[in-house]
Amino acid sequence: MPRLLPLLAHIVLILLLALPARAFDTNAKAAFVLDMTTGTVLLEKNADTPLPPASMSKLMTLYVAFEAIRDGRLSLDEKLPVSEHAMSYGGSTMFLDTTDRVTVEDLLRGIIVLSGNDACAVIAEALSPNGTEAGFARYMTQRAQKMGMTNSTFQNSNGWPAAGHLMSVRDLALLARRIIADFPEFYPMFAETEYSFDGRAPQNTQNRNPLLRLGIGADGLKTGHTERAGYGLVGSAEQGDRRVIVVVSGLQTAAQRAEEAEALLTWAFRQFVQKSVVKADTQVAAADVWMGQADRVGLVPGEDVSALLPVLSDEEVQAQVVYTGPVRAPVAKGDELAQLVFAPEGLPERSVPLYAANDVPSGGFLVRLKTVSGLLLKRLRQGPEGQL
């Protein structure tokens, strides 16, 4: 049955904090803040509500394109044709026409820096199972579902207003995290502040991400705006050993979007600090062992454990070790036996696996005899109460 063990005192004392971090009162219709380094969700507001994502959904087109390049189905220097459908898009574009054949690398920068609706459609038609943008959108939806983005459905490749084209801010944060983690070779493109394609569109050469020029470590990812969606942004910044992802949606103006995103990033970096909890292979507790040559086995984390905590600290945050026991011998060093669970006030509960610190072989005849004898003696002492 499940067992709860208190942590050793020297570990409990590391987890100190006073008041829970003051929640950020955002004006965004929906918002999500994730400390990517520790996986801690710092803020969520309407996080799972599907909303029009506008151009922020271009991140999914980019992710699929990056996968295709990695898998050898596209190459950066490959030139793709421009269809009449792709050329027909308005809004933010690269001003492509049907006489163009554009390299994949140019198209990627056209999407990331210039937010080109036409560039997205060119990529979509090249990768679509049936050669159409609609077919690519269906593939995007299927791929997103497999990635855990359960509140995302796509009707096109670029976020052009369409009924049923929706994403939640949690899904956008998950997508940003996957882009950063899965494709570090492409992620530096998101920090580029300017890109001029063929000199044909001098009015559209600047990256619209307002965070990139603030000197706060921001290096991505995408803005979005339509009349229905309002102003939104998926941003990320790195300071020291920490990376934070912020998503806001449904703001009223571009200025409000910039202010809100910067304020959320500043809050995340200044109001929380990453602290070491316990080092790898340090015993934090011991589990009872059944029928083994030893009665207990030490429990250790497999890697260094750190936690994100509010900066103000003077109260203990209790942690527990949870396991189902006693553990039946034999036990091998490295077997996962338990979970270290702690939840600083105001932050989500976190669980870290713990492993056997050493081998515990099965006991011999004398151990089994002693165990059985002990059980029989215990039952005799309890008497017939409760028996039918």
Disulfide bonds with the S-S distance in Angstrom:
none
